[in-house]
C-alpha cells in the first residue's frame, strides 16, 4: 500500500484543507433571499388566480342560465311559442327572452335569450340567439 491517504480520512485534531466542499454563510443567506423572493412572487399571484377562477365560474353560470332557457324554448312547439318579451330571475341572474315572428322570413321565429348579472366589475351580459321553423 502506498503512503497516500484518502482526502476524507483525517487524523483527530487535524484541520480540513482550504477548498474542502461546503457553503459559506453568505452563500446560504443569498440563496435563502432568492428563494424568499421567488416564494413571495408566486404567493402574490394566488389571489389574482382565485379572482379569475371565481369570475369565470360566474360567467359560466350566467351562460348556463341562458342556455337552459334557450333549450327550454327550442323544445316548445312552434305554435306554442308566443311572440313577445318575457323575463324571470334565477338566483343572481335575470333572464330576458324575446320571441319575434317572421324573422328573418315567414314561417320562422327568432329567439333571443339574454342573461344579466352584476359583479364588482359592473353589469355583465350574455346573449344567445336561435331560430325555429314550423
PyMOL commands that place a pseudoatom at each C-alpha (Angstrom):
pseudoatom trace, name=CA, resn=UNK, resi=1, chain=A, elem=C, hetatm=0, pos=[0.000, 0.000, 0.000]
pseudoatom trace, name=CA, resn=UNK, resi=2, chain=A, elem=C, hetatm=0, pos=[1.196, 3.500, -0.693]
pseudoatom trace, name=CA, resn=UNK, resi=3, chain=A, elem=C, hetatm=0, pos=[1.630, 6.177, 1.932]
pseudoatom trace, name=CA, resn=UNK, resi=4, chain=A, elem=C, hetatm=0, pos=[-1.129, 8.363, 0.479]
pseudoatom trace, name=CA, resn=UNK, resi=5, chain=A, elem=C, hetatm=0, pos=[-4.289, 8.806, 2.496]
pseudoatom trace, name=CA, resn=UNK, resi=6, chain=A, elem=C, hetatm=0, pos=[-7.804, 9.315, 1.199]
pseudoatom trace, name=CA, resn=UNK, resi=7, chain=A, elem=C, hetatm=0, pos=[-8.692, 13.060, 1.486]
pseudoatom trace, name=CA, resn=UNK, resi=8, chain=A, elem=C, hetatm=0, pos=[-11.721, 12.393, 3.673]
pseudoatom trace, name=CA, resn=UNK, resi=9, chain=A, elem=C, hetatm=0, pos=[-9.744, 10.375, 6.241]
pseudoatom trace, name=CA, resn=UNK, resi=10, chain=A, elem=C, hetatm=0, pos=[-8.135, 12.830, 8.666]
pseudoatom trace, name=CA, resn=UNK, resi=11, chain=A, elem=C, hetatm=0, pos=[-6.421, 12.324, 11.921]
pseudoatom trace, name=CA, resn=UNK, resi=12, chain=A, elem=C, hetatm=0, pos=[-8.196, 13.660, 15.004]
pseudoatom trace, name=CA, resn=UNK, resi=13, chain=A, elem=C, hetatm=0, pos=[-7.377, 17.313, 15.622]
pseudoatom trace, name=CA, resn=UNK, resi=14, chain=A, elem=C, hetatm=0, pos=[-6.206, 17.836, 12.049]
pseudoatom trace, name=CA, resn=UNK, resi=15, chain=A, elem=C, hetatm=0, pos=[-7.807, 20.850, 10.336]
pseudoatom trace, name=CA, resn=UNK, resi=16, chain=A, elem=C, hetatm=0, pos=[-9.512, 20.392, 6.965]
pseudoatom trace, name=CA, resn=UNK, resi=17, chain=A, elem=C, hetatm=0, pos=[-7.726, 21.809, 3.972]
pseudoatom trace, name=CA, resn=UNK, resi=18, chain=A, elem=C, hetatm=0, pos=[-8.860, 25.044, 2.394]
pseudoatom trace, name=CA, resn=UNK, resi=19, chain=A, elem=C, hetatm=0, pos=[-11.217, 24.405, -0.501]
pseudoatom trace, name=CA, resn=UNK, resi=20, chain=A, elem=C, hetatm=0, pos=[-12.969, 21.417, 1.018]
pseudoatom trace, name=CA, resn=UNK, resi=21, chain=A, elem=C, hetatm=0, pos=[-16.679, 21.414, -0.029]
pseudoatom trace, name=CA, resn=UNK, resi=22, chain=A, elem=C, hetatm=0, pos=[-19.489, 23.224, 1.760]
pseudoatom trace, name=CA, resn=UNK, resi=23, chain=A, elem=C, hetatm=0, pos=[-21.168, 26.601, 1.638]
pseudoatom trace, name=CA, resn=UNK, resi=24, chain=A, elem=C, hetatm=0, pos=[-20.236, 29.807, 3.369]
pseudoatom trace, name=CA, resn=UNK, resi=25, chain=A, elem=C, hetatm=0, pos=[-22.739, 31.682, 5.493]
pseudoatom trace, name=CA, resn=UNK, resi=26, chain=A, elem=C, hetatm=0, pos=[-23.020, 34.461, 2.893]
pseudoatom trace, name=CA, resn=UNK, resi=27, chain=A, elem=C, hetatm=0, pos=[-23.830, 31.950, 0.132]
pseudoatom trace, name=CA, resn=UNK, resi=28, chain=A, elem=C, hetatm=0, pos=[-26.575, 30.431, 2.285]
pseudoatom trace, name=CA, resn=UNK, resi=29, chain=A, elem=C, hetatm=0, pos=[-28.032, 33.883, 3.050]
pseudoatom trace, name=CA, resn=UNK, resi=30, chain=A, elem=C, hetatm=0, pos=[-28.070, 34.814, -0.657]
pseudoatom trace, name=CA, resn=UNK, resi=31, chain=A, elem=C, hetatm=0, pos=[-29.730, 31.515, -1.572]
pseudoatom trace, name=CA, resn=UNK, resi=32, chain=A, elem=C, hetatm=0, pos=[-32.394, 31.949, 1.111]
pseudoatom trace, name=CA, resn=UNK, resi=33, chain=A, elem=C, hetatm=0, pos=[-33.023, 35.538, -0.003]
pseudoatom trace, name=CA, resn=UNK, resi=34, chain=A, elem=C, hetatm=0, pos=[-33.554, 34.482, -3.631]
pseudoatom trace, name=CA, resn=UNK, resi=35, chain=A, elem=C, hetatm=0, pos=[-35.808, 31.644, -2.504]
pseudoatom trace, name=CA, resn=UNK, resi=36, chain=A, elem=C, hetatm=0, pos=[-37.881, 34.021, -0.348]
pseudoatom trace, name=CA, resn=UNK, resi=37, chain=A, elem=C, hetatm=0, pos=[-38.270, 36.497, -3.222]
pseudoatom trace, name=CA, resn=UNK, resi=38, chain=A, elem=C, hetatm=0, pos=[-39.443, 33.699, -5.518]
pseudoatom trace, name=CA, resn=UNK, resi=39, chain=A, elem=C, hetatm=0, pos=[-41.939, 32.373, -2.987]
pseudoatom trace, name=CA, resn=UNK, resi=40, chain=A, elem=C, hetatm=0, pos=[-43.329, 35.875, -2.376]
pseudoatom trace, name=CA, resn=UNK, resi=41, chain=A, elem=C, hetatm=0, pos=[-43.722, 36.443, -6.128]
pseudoatom trace, name=CA, resn=UNK, resi=42, chain=A, elem=C, hetatm=0, pos=[-45.694, 33.212, -6.514]
pseudoatom trace, name=CA, resn=UNK, resi=43, chain=A, elem=C, hetatm=0, pos=[-47.740, 33.904, -3.377]
pseudoatom trace, name=CA, resn=UNK, resi=44, chain=A, elem=C, hetatm=0, pos=[-48.718, 37.346, -4.681]
pseudoatom trace, name=CA, resn=UNK, resi=45, chain=A, elem=C, hetatm=0, pos=[-50.219, 35.718, -7.813]
pseudoatom trace, name=CA, resn=UNK, resi=46, chain=A, elem=C, hetatm=0, pos=[-52.520, 33.376, -5.867]
pseudoatom trace, name=CA, resn=UNK, resi=47, chain=A, elem=C, hetatm=0, pos=[-55.241, 35.981, -5.102]
pseudoatom trace, name=CA, resn=UNK, resi=48, chain=A, elem=C, hetatm=0, pos=[-55.323, 37.086, -8.756]
pseudoatom trace, name=CA, resn=UNK, resi=49, chain=A, elem=C, hetatm=0, pos=[-55.733, 33.466, -9.848]
pseudoatom trace, name=CA, resn=UNK, resi=50, chain=A, elem=C, hetatm=0, pos=[-58.505, 32.920, -7.332]
pseudoatom trace, name=CA, resn=UNK, resi=51, chain=A, elem=C, hetatm=0, pos=[-60.343, 36.033, -8.569]
pseudoatom trace, name=CA, resn=UNK, resi=52, chain=A, elem=C, hetatm=0, pos=[-60.025, 34.808, -12.155]
pseudoatom trace, name=CA, resn=UNK, resi=53, chain=A, elem=C, hetatm=0, pos=[-61.448, 31.395, -11.283]
pseudoatom trace, name=CA, resn=UNK, resi=54, chain=A, elem=C, hetatm=0, pos=[-64.355, 32.976, -9.386]
pseudoatom trace, name=CA, resn=UNK, resi=55, chain=A, elem=C, hetatm=0, pos=[-65.114, 35.366, -12.248]
pseudoatom trace, name=CA, resn=UNK, resi=56, chain=A, elem=C, hetatm=0, pos=[-65.011, 32.502, -14.760]
pseudoatom trace, name=CA, resn=UNK, resi=57, chain=A, elem=C, hetatm=0, pos=[-67.379, 30.473, -12.601]
pseudoatom trace, name=CA, resn=UNK, resi=58, chain=A, elem=C, hetatm=0, pos=[-69.920, 33.336, -12.531]
pseudoatom trace, name=CA, resn=UNK, resi=59, chain=A, elem=C, hetatm=0, pos=[-69.649, 33.883, -16.304]
pseudoatom trace, name=CA, resn=UNK, resi=60, chain=A, elem=C, hetatm=0, pos=[-70.146, 30.165, -16.920]
pseudoatom trace, name=CA, resn=UNK, resi=61, chain=A, elem=C, hetatm=0, pos=[-73.179, 30.135, -14.614]
pseudoatom trace, name=CA, resn=UNK, resi=62, chain=A, elem=C, hetatm=0, pos=[-74.682, 33.130, -16.450]
pseudoatom trace, name=CA, resn=UNK, resi=63, chain=A, elem=C, hetatm=0, pos=[-74.152, 31.421, -19.784]
pseudoatom trace, name=CA, resn=UNK, resi=64, chain=A, elem=C, hetatm=0, pos=[-75.686, 28.203, -18.451]
pseudoatom trace, name=CA, resn=UNK, resi=65, chain=A, elem=C, hetatm=0, pos=[-78.766, 30.108, -17.219]
pseudoatom trace, name=CA, resn=UNK, resi=66, chain=A, elem=C, hetatm=0, pos=[-79.257, 31.492, -20.737]
pseudoatom trace, name=CA, resn=UNK, resi=67, chain=A, elem=C, hetatm=0, pos=[-78.542, 28.110, -22.343]
pseudoatom trace, name=CA, resn=UNK, resi=68, chain=A, elem=C, hetatm=0, pos=[-81.098, 26.319, -20.144]
pseudoatom trace, name=CA, resn=UNK, resi=69, chain=A, elem=C, hetatm=0, pos=[-83.786, 28.841, -21.106]
pseudoatom trace, name=CA, resn=UNK, resi=70, chain=A, elem=C, hetatm=0, pos=[-82.841, 28.595, -24.786]
pseudoatom trace, name=CA, resn=UNK, resi=71, chain=A, elem=C, hetatm=0, pos=[-83.112, 24.794, -24.729]
pseudoatom trace, name=CA, resn=UNK, resi=72, chain=A, elem=C, hetatm=0, pos=[-86.467, 25.074, -22.970]
pseudoatom trace, name=CA, resn=UNK, resi=73, chain=A, elem=C, hetatm=0, pos=[-87.797, 27.469, -25.619]
pseudoatom trace, name=CA, resn=UNK, resi=74, chain=A, elem=C, hetatm=0, pos=[-86.400, 25.421, -28.509]
pseudoatom trace, name=CA, resn=UNK, resi=75, chain=A, elem=C, hetatm=0, pos=[-88.204, 22.379, -27.061]
pseudoatom trace, name=CA, resn=UNK, resi=76, chain=A, elem=C, hetatm=0, pos=[-91.527, 24.243, -27.242]
pseudoatom trace, name=CA, resn=UNK, resi=77, chain=A, elem=C, hetatm=0, pos=[-93.672, 23.619, -30.316]
pseudoatom trace, name=CA, resn=UNK, resi=78, chain=A, elem=C, hetatm=0, pos=[-93.709, 26.321, -32.982]
pseudoatom trace, name=CA, resn=UNK, resi=79, chain=A, elem=C, hetatm=0, pos=[-97.371, 27.240, -32.394]
pseudoatom trace, name=CA, resn=UNK, resi=80, chain=A, elem=C, hetatm=0, pos=[-96.979, 27.357, -28.591]
pseudoatom trace, name=CA, resn=UNK, resi=81, chain=A, elem=C, hetatm=0, pos=[-94.014, 29.722, -28.865]
pseudoatom trace, name=CA, resn=UNK, resi=82, chain=A, elem=C, hetatm=0, pos=[-95.780, 33.045, -28.307]
pseudoatom trace, name=CA, resn=UNK, resi=83, chain=A, elem=C, hetatm=0, pos=[-94.150, 36.214, -29.650]
pseudoatom trace, name=CA, resn=UNK, resi=84, chain=A, elem=C, hetatm=0, pos=[-93.231, 38.900, -27.117]
pseudoatom trace, name=CA, resn=UNK, resi=85, chain=A, elem=C, hetatm=0, pos=[-90.738, 39.816, -24.403]
pseudoatom trace, name=CA, resn=UNK, resi=86, chain=A, elem=C, hetatm=0, pos=[-90.572, 37.794, -21.188]
pseudoatom trace, name=CA, resn=UNK, resi=87, chain=A, elem=C, hetatm=0, pos=[-88.252, 37.599, -18.198]
pseudoatom trace, name=CA, resn=UNK, resi=88, chain=A, elem=C, hetatm=0, pos=[-87.575, 35.759, -14.971]
pseudoatom trace, name=CA, resn=UNK, resi=89, chain=A, elem=C, hetatm=0, pos=[-84.956, 35.765, -12.232]
pseudoatom trace, name=CA, resn=UNK, resi=90, chain=A, elem=C, hetatm=0, pos=[-82.911, 32.783, -11.100]
pseudoatom trace, name=CA, resn=UNK, resi=91, chain=A, elem=C, hetatm=0, pos=[-80.587, 33.365, -8.126]
pseudoatom trace, name=CA, resn=UNK, resi=92, chain=A, elem=C, hetatm=0, pos=[-78.404, 36.301, -9.232]
pseudoatom trace, name=CA, resn=UNK, resi=93, chain=A, elem=C, hetatm=0, pos=[-79.290, 36.116, -12.939]
pseudoatom trace, name=CA, resn=UNK, resi=94, chain=A, elem=C, hetatm=0, pos=[-82.079, 37.953, -14.746]
pseudoatom trace, name=CA, resn=UNK, resi=95, chain=A, elem=C, hetatm=0, pos=[-83.049, 36.197, -17.937]
pseudoatom trace, name=CA, resn=UNK, resi=96, chain=A, elem=C, hetatm=0, pos=[-84.943, 38.023, -20.665]
pseudoatom trace, name=CA, resn=UNK, resi=97, chain=A, elem=C, hetatm=0, pos=[-86.118, 36.348, -23.831]
pseudoatom trace, name=CA, resn=UNK, resi=98, chain=A, elem=C, hetatm=0, pos=[-87.672, 37.851, -26.913]
pseudoatom trace, name=CA, resn=UNK, resi=99, chain=A, elem=C, hetatm=0, pos=[-89.593, 35.785, -29.459]
pseudoatom trace, name=CA, resn=UNK, resi=100, chain=A, elem=C, hetatm=0, pos=[-90.171, 37.514, -32.800]
pseudoatom trace, name=CA, resn=UNK, resi=101, chain=A, elem=C, hetatm=0, pos=[-92.388, 36.207, -35.625]
pseudoatom trace, name=CA, resn=UNK, resi=102, chain=A, elem=C, hetatm=0, pos=[-91.359, 36.070, -39.275]
pseudoatom trace, name=CA, resn=UNK, resi=103, chain=A, elem=C, hetatm=0, pos=[-87.702, 36.915, -38.701]
pseudoatom trace, name=CA, resn=UNK, resi=104, chain=A, elem=C, hetatm=0, pos=[-85.738, 36.546, -40.970]
pseudoatom trace, name=CA, resn=UNK, resi=105, chain=A, elem=C, hetatm=0, pos=[-88.546, 35.119, -43.176]
pseudoatom trace, name=CA, resn=UNK, resi=106, chain=A, elem=C, hetatm=0, pos=[-92.152, 33.952, -42.956]
pseudoatom trace, name=CA, resn=UNK, resi=107, chain=A, elem=C, hetatm=0, pos=[-92.623, 30.670, -41.076]
pseudoatom trace, name=CA, resn=UNK, resi=108, chain=A, elem=C, hetatm=0, pos=[-89.622, 31.350, -38.853]
pseudoatom trace, name=CA, resn=UNK, resi=109, chain=A, elem=C, hetatm=0, pos=[-89.323, 32.671, -35.290]
pseudoatom trace, name=CA, resn=UNK, resi=110, chain=A, elem=C, hetatm=0, pos=[-86.269, 34.311, -33.798]
pseudoatom trace, name=CA, resn=UNK, resi=111, chain=A, elem=C, hetatm=0, pos=[-85.499, 33.582, -30.139]
pseudoatom trace, name=CA, resn=UNK, resi=112, chain=A, elem=C, hetatm=0, pos=[-83.046, 35.794, -28.293]
pseudoatom trace, name=CA, resn=UNK, resi=113, chain=A, elem=C, hetatm=0, pos=[-82.187, 34.997, -24.667]
pseudoatom trace, name=CA, resn=UNK, resi=114, chain=A, elem=C, hetatm=0, pos=[-80.228, 37.483, -22.565]
pseudoatom trace, name=CA, resn=UNK, resi=115, chain=A, elem=C, hetatm=0, pos=[-78.782, 36.641, -19.162]
pseudoatom trace, name=CA, resn=UNK, resi=116, chain=A, elem=C, hetatm=0, pos=[-77.697, 39.579, -16.978]
pseudoatom trace, name=CA, resn=UNK, resi=117, chain=A, elem=C, hetatm=0, pos=[-75.975, 39.767, -13.600]
pseudoatom trace, name=CA, resn=UNK, resi=118, chain=A, elem=C, hetatm=0, pos=[-73.938, 42.245, -11.599]
pseudoatom trace, name=CA, resn=UNK, resi=119, chain=A, elem=C, hetatm=0, pos=[-70.440, 41.707, -10.245]
pseudoatom trace, name=CA, resn=UNK, resi=120, chain=A, elem=C, hetatm=0, pos=[-67.954, 44.025, -8.594]
pseudoatom trace, name=CA, resn=UNK, resi=121, chain=A, elem=C, hetatm=0, pos=[-66.764, 44.815, -12.175]
pseudoatom trace, name=CA, resn=UNK, resi=122, chain=A, elem=C, hetatm=0, pos=[-70.241, 46.075, -13.117]
pseudoatom trace, name=CA, resn=UNK, resi=123, chain=A, elem=C, hetatm=0, pos=[-73.097, 44.641, -15.142]
pseudoatom trace, name=CA, resn=UNK, resi=124, chain=A, elem=C, hetatm=0, pos=[-72.332, 41.516, -17.177]
pseudoatom trace, name=CA, resn=UNK, resi=125, chain=A, elem=C, hetatm=0, pos=[-74.437, 40.160, -20.040]
pseudoatom trace, name=CA, resn=UNK, resi=126, chain=A, elem=C, hetatm=0, pos=[-74.520, 37.164, -22.334]
pseudoatom trace, name=CA, resn=UNK, resi=127, chain=A, elem=C, hetatm=0, pos=[-76.841, 36.856, -25.336]
pseudoatom trace, name=CA, resn=UNK, resi=128, chain=A, elem=C, hetatm=0, pos=[-77.875, 33.716, -27.242]
pseudoatom trace, name=CA, resn=UNK, resi=129, chain=A, elem=C, hetatm=0, pos=[-79.859, 33.765, -30.493]
pseudoatom trace, name=CA, resn=UNK, resi=130, chain=A, elem=C, hetatm=0, pos=[-81.594, 30.922, -32.282]
pseudoatom trace, name=CA, resn=UNK, resi=131, chain=A, elem=C, hetatm=0, pos=[-84.251, 30.395, -34.941]
pseudoatom trace, name=CA, resn=UNK, resi=132, chain=A, elem=C, hetatm=0, pos=[-87.082, 27.851, -35.136]
pseudoatom trace, name=CA, resn=UNK, resi=133, chain=A, elem=C, hetatm=0, pos=[-89.288, 26.931, -38.075]
pseudoatom trace, name=CA, resn=UNK, resi=134, chain=A, elem=C, hetatm=0, pos=[-92.642, 25.236, -38.447]
for i in range(1, 134): cmd.bond("trace and resi %d" % i, "trace and resi %d" % (i + 1))
show_as sticks, trace
zoom trace
